[in-house]
Amino acid sequence: MLELKNISKVYKQKGVSVTALNNINIKFADTGLVFLLGKSGSGKSSLLNIIGNLDKQTSGEILLDGNNVSKFKGRTLDSYLNSYIGFIFQDYNLIDEYNVYKNIDIALSLQRKKKNKENINKILEIVGLTGLGNRKTNELSGGQKRRAAIAGVLAMKPKVLVLDEPTAAMDTSTRQHFWKIIQNLKEKGVTIFYSSHYIEEVEHTAERILVLHRGKLLRDTTPFAMREAEHEKQLTLSKIFLPIVEKLSDINNIEVKNDTVTFMTKEIDSVWQKLQKQGCQITDIEIQNKSLLNTLFEQTEEMEK
């Protein structure tokens, strides 16, 4: 289990102290897909770097299976963290002049693990790089480089996998294959902690959402809970009901399209009763929760006020 206790990070900028993270507490007790949401300047990169052992916190503790990693130093610390946490960067973290096999060998050397070409070939098959082990990474496409980076991390068998914009620059087929790999890892007990600008990925993959804002952890929730917390529904009806809709109270954001009228309401029961009295049938209406994209946008906008 990975646990962050009272993690803070303070930088010095032109002699002025800037707080990037303020007393962050997070437990990753169970396997799952955990999404990190944060606007630019929220502290998201600082948190990812601290978890991935790329930066040190100013104060607080990181516990791995109850062990305070600050008690480990130098190579022992690096070996311990690398055996527990895998980190995939946006820029692939590969050495271009080496082939795929050599890059994976370097990743394994961080854990002082024996090299097993048969196991590595199995991993290359999983990530869709069968037969490309001897290919130099500067000869790979962008999507293939990302797969090679994933292969290096998978070879290390991490318990926690940190992904910083994991599908950036991936084409659609590569992205779909990538999430199949991630789902397989989750089923094997790996916790996946990631950030992404592709909100549709969050809709379909995230099981937990952490919201960072100005260095503070504001929300620890789920996609469904975030939408339901607003209690706002989107209703769509045939355009023939427009005269009725225009007379309704407790609705907002009426939008008329080619043959439909759409609106939002937080009083779904009351609105539905009024529509029924005007002859509307259940088969005439489509009801949806507010999209996660809208919820995230509105909540982070509210935080700015």
N, C-alpha and C positions, 0 to 999 in steps of 0.2 A: 504493500500500500504506500502510495506517495501522499505526503501531507505537507502543506505550507502553513507555517505558524507565524503570524505577525510579521510577514515579510514587508519591508519598506526599502525603497531605493531613492537616494538623494544624490543628484548631480550638482556639480559646480559649473555655472556658466557665467563667465566674466565676473567672478567673485561673488555671484549670487547663488544661493542654494535653491535648487528646483526639485520638488518632490515628484518623482515619476510614479512611485507606488507607495501607498499609505496603508500599512497595517492589513495586509491581505491574508485571509485565512481560507484555505480550500483543502478539502479531503477528497482524494480519488480512491474511495474504498472499494468500488465495484468496477467491473469491466463495463465498457460502454463507449459511446461516441459523444465527446464533450466539445461544444463549440464555444469559442471565445469571441465575443462581440466587443468592439471598441472603435471609436472614431480615431482619427489621427490625433496623437497627443494624449490618448487615454491611458497609456502605460502598457498597452498590449505587447509591443515588441520587447519592452523591458522585462515583462513577466515571462515571455517565451524564452528569452535569453538566459534568465536566471534558472528556469526549470531545465533548460538544455545545457547548463554548466558553461555557458559562453560569457557570463557575467556574474558578479557576486552581489548579493544583497547588502545593503548598508546595515540592516538589522533583521532579526528574525531567524527562524530555523527551517531547514528542509529535512524532513524525516522520510527515510526509505525503510519500510518494514519496521518502523519504530526506532531506527538508528539515525542519530543526528549526523548528517554527512560533514558538518563542520569539524568533527573529530578526526576526519581523515585528511591527509595532506598529500600533495604532490602526486606521484604515480598511483599511489593507493587510492586517492580520491578519484582520479580520472578513471582508473580501472573499475572502481565500484559503481560510479555513475554510468559509465559506458556499458556495463553489464545489465543495467536496469532501464536506462532511458535511451531511446533512439530519437534522433532529431533529423528531419529532412528540411533543408533550406530551400528558399525560392531559387537560388542560383546553383542548385544541384550538388555543390560541394564535392566535385570530382576533379581529378588531375588529368588534364586533357592528353598529355603525352603518354599516359599509361592506358593499357587496354582494360576492359571491364573486369577480367579476372584479377588483375593487379590492384585495381581500385578496391575490390572486395577484400583482397588479402590485407590491404592496409587497414581497412575497417576492423577486420578480425584481430589484427596485431594490437589494437587498442585494448583488447581484452586478453591478449596473450593466448588466444585460442588456436588449436591446431587447424590447419587448412585441410579441407576435405572437398576435392574437386567434384566428386559425385554429388555431395549435398549442395554445392554451389550451382551445379548444372540444374538441379531440381528447382532451386530458387529462381534461376534465370527462366526456366520453363513457366513457373508461376507468374512472373511479371511480363511474360511475352517476349523474352530476348533469347530464345533457344537458338544456339548456333552462333551467337554474337559475342561469346566470351573473349575471343581474341581480337575483337574490333576495338581500335583506339576510340576513346570517348569523344574526341573532337571530330570523329567521323560519323557520330550518331546524330539523329534528328533531335529536336527539342523534346519531343515526347519520349523518345528512347533514352535520352539522358536522364529524364525524370524517373523512368523505370529502372535504370541502372543505379541511381541513387537509392531508390526504394530497396533494390536487391541487396545493396551493401548494408542497409539498416536491418533488413529481415535476417541476414546471415548472423547478426549479433543477437538475435532473439530477445528483443527488449520486452519488458513488462509494461512500460509506458512508451507510447510513440507520440512525439510532438511534431506536428505538421504545420509549417508556416506557408499559407497559401499553396496547398499541395497540388492543386490542379491548374495553376496558372500556366498558360502556354500549351496546355494539352488540347488535342482535338477531341471531338465528341466520343469517338470509339475508345481512345486511350483513357479518357476520363471515366467512362463506364467500366472499363476493365479495372482501373485503379480502385474504384469503390467496391468492386467484387473482392479484390484482394483485402481491402480494409475490413470488409464485413467478415471475411474468413478469419482474419487476425482477431477480431472482436470475439468471435465464437471460440477461439482458442484461449481466451482469457486476457487479451491485451487491452489496456485502456488507451483510447485514441483521443488526443487533445489537439484540436486544430483551429485555425482561423481561415476564413474564406470570404471573398467578395461575391461569390456565386450564391445568392440567397436561395435559389432553388435547391442547391445541394443541402443547405441547412434544413429546408422544409422536409427533405426526404431522408436525411441521415442523422441529424442531431437528436440525441436522447436527453441531453442536458445543455443548458445555455448559461454561460457566465457573462454578465454585463459589466464591463469596466468603464468608468467615466472619471476623468481627471485623477487617475491614480487610485480610485476606490472601487471595491467590488460592490456594485449596487444591487445586482440581482443574481440569484442562483436558482434557476427555474427550468422549465421544459418548454418546447415550442407550443404545445397545446395549452399549458397554463398561461403562457404569455398572451395568447389570443383570447382565452376565456376570461382572463382578468379584466378585459375591457368590456365584456358582456355586450359587445356590439356585433350585430349581424348585418349581412348584406342580403337584401331581398331583390329578386328579379321576377317581373311579371310581363305578360304580354302588353303591348302598347295600348290595347283597347281599354286597359284599366287606368290609364293616365288621369282621366278626370277624377276618379276616385282617390288615387294616390295624392293628387294635388290638394285634396281637402283633409288629408290625414295630419294629425299632430304627432309630436314625438318622433319625427323622422328628419333626416338631413341628407345632403349630397345627392339630390335627385339628378339622375342622368338618363336622358332619352337617347336611345340608339335607333337603328333602322326599324326594328319591330318590337323592341323591349323597353321597359322602364326599370331602372335600378335605383335603389336608395338604401340608406343605412339607418339603423335604429337600435337603441338600447332597451326599448320597451317592446320586445318581440311578442309577448303574450297579448298585450293590449292592442297592438297593431293588427295582429292576426284575427282577433275577435271582431274588430271593425271591418276588416276585409271580408270575413265570412258573412257578416250582415249585409254586405253589398253584393253577395252572390259569388264571391271568389271561392273556388274549390282547392283542395290540397294539391290536386294535379296541375293547377294553374301557376303554382308558385315554386320558386327555387330559393332555398335558404343556405347561406354559407357563412362560416366564420370569417372575420376580417383576416386578410392574408398576413402571414408572418412578416412579409416585407413592410406592409403598412404599419404593423404593430411596432416593429423594431424602429422604423423611421420616426414614428410619432413619439415613442417613449424616449429615444435619445434626443429628439428635439425638445421635449419637455424638460429633460435634464439640463439643457443649455440655459433655460430661463432662470 
